[in-house]
Amino acid sequence: MEENFNTETESSIRISDDALAAIAALAATDIEGVSSMAGNVTNEIVAKLGVKNLSKGVKISYDGKEVRIELSLNVDYGTNIPSVCEKVRKKVKDQVENMTGLPVAEVSIHIAGVELDK
């Protein structure tokens, strides 16, 4: 008796906008000179707030082919803003692409505020 086995399985992976936003926010706040996401979320308080709150200050757009990310950041006073923004763009793009496999077409950055020394 001959048996036929279907060796091809159909499966899909769906990544929520909140998950993409969390990846982007963590990558952005890891850059020296970025004090927080707009909304005052920093790496130090991520554990207390939870992942859902990381999406503050991040807007994700996905057209089925590419991801576009908009970040609103607060930077430290005295920071070279163009340099920090370029580092944030690169790190966010690399992290999202490496972790999800989705191509990132654009990372737009809005500087929402400047944090003074405490």
Secondary structure, 3 states (H helix, E strand, C coil): CCCCCCCCCCCCCCCCHHHHHHHHHHHHHCCCCEEEECCCECHHHHHHHCHHHHHCCEEEEECCCCEEEEEEEEEECCCCHHHHHHHHHHHHHHHHHHHHCCCEEEEEEEEEEEECCC
